[in-house]
Amino acid sequence: MVSADWNTNGPVLTARKRMQGYTVLFTPGYDHAGIATQAVVETRLIKTEGHGRHHYGREKFLEKVWEWKEQ
C-alpha cells in the first residue's frame, strides 16, 4: 500500500525497493495539480472553441493555460 503522504514516505519506499534489487527513480515534487489544470483547460477549450490541446500544439496550449490562470 502506498501512503497518501508520498513526500514523506516516497524516499523510504524507494530505498526499500533499491535494497530489494530493483532499479528505482524517485522524483520528488511531482505535482498532480498540473494534470488537473490541463484537464480543466482542455475541457473549456473543447466547449468554447471546439478543439483540444493536440490541435494547438504545446506552446499555444501553454499560452491558453496561462490565459485561463489569469482569469
N, C-alpha and C positions, 0 to 999 in steps of 0.2 A: 504494500500500500504506500502511495506517495502522499506525503503530508501537504496540506494546503499552504503551509509556510515554506515554500521552496527556497527562499533566500537564506533561511536558517539551515534547513536540512539538506539542501542540494549538495553542498560540498561534502557532507558526511556520507551521503548515499553514493556520490561519485568516488570517494576514497574507498569505500567498501567494495564497489564493483571493480576498481583497479586491483585491490588486494585479491579478488577472486579471478584475476587474469584477463578481465575484459579491457578492450581499448575504449576509453571514455573521454568525452569532451564536455566539460561543464562551462556553459556560457552564462555568467551572471548578468542580471539586468534585463533579461528578455521580457518584453512588455506586451501583454495581450491587448492592451488598450489600443494599440496601433491597428490590430486586426478588427476590433470593433469599430474604430473610426472609419477604416476602409469600407466596411460593410454598410455603415450608415450613409457615407458619401456616395457610394456606388448605387445604393437603392434610390437615393434622392435624384441622382443623375438619370437613372433609368426612367423614373416617373416624370421628371421635368424635361429632359432632353432626348429621351428615347435611346440612349447609348450607355453601355457600361464602361468600366475602366480600360478594357482592352482596345476599345475604339479610339481612345485619346492617346494612348501610349503613356509611358512612365512620367515623363516631365510634365506634360499637360495635365495628367491626372493629379500629380502633386500640387500643381497650381490650383486646381479645383478644391483639393483638400484644404489648402491654406485659406482660400476664399471662404469655404464653409466654416473654418475655425474662427475667422474674423467676425462672422455674423453673430 
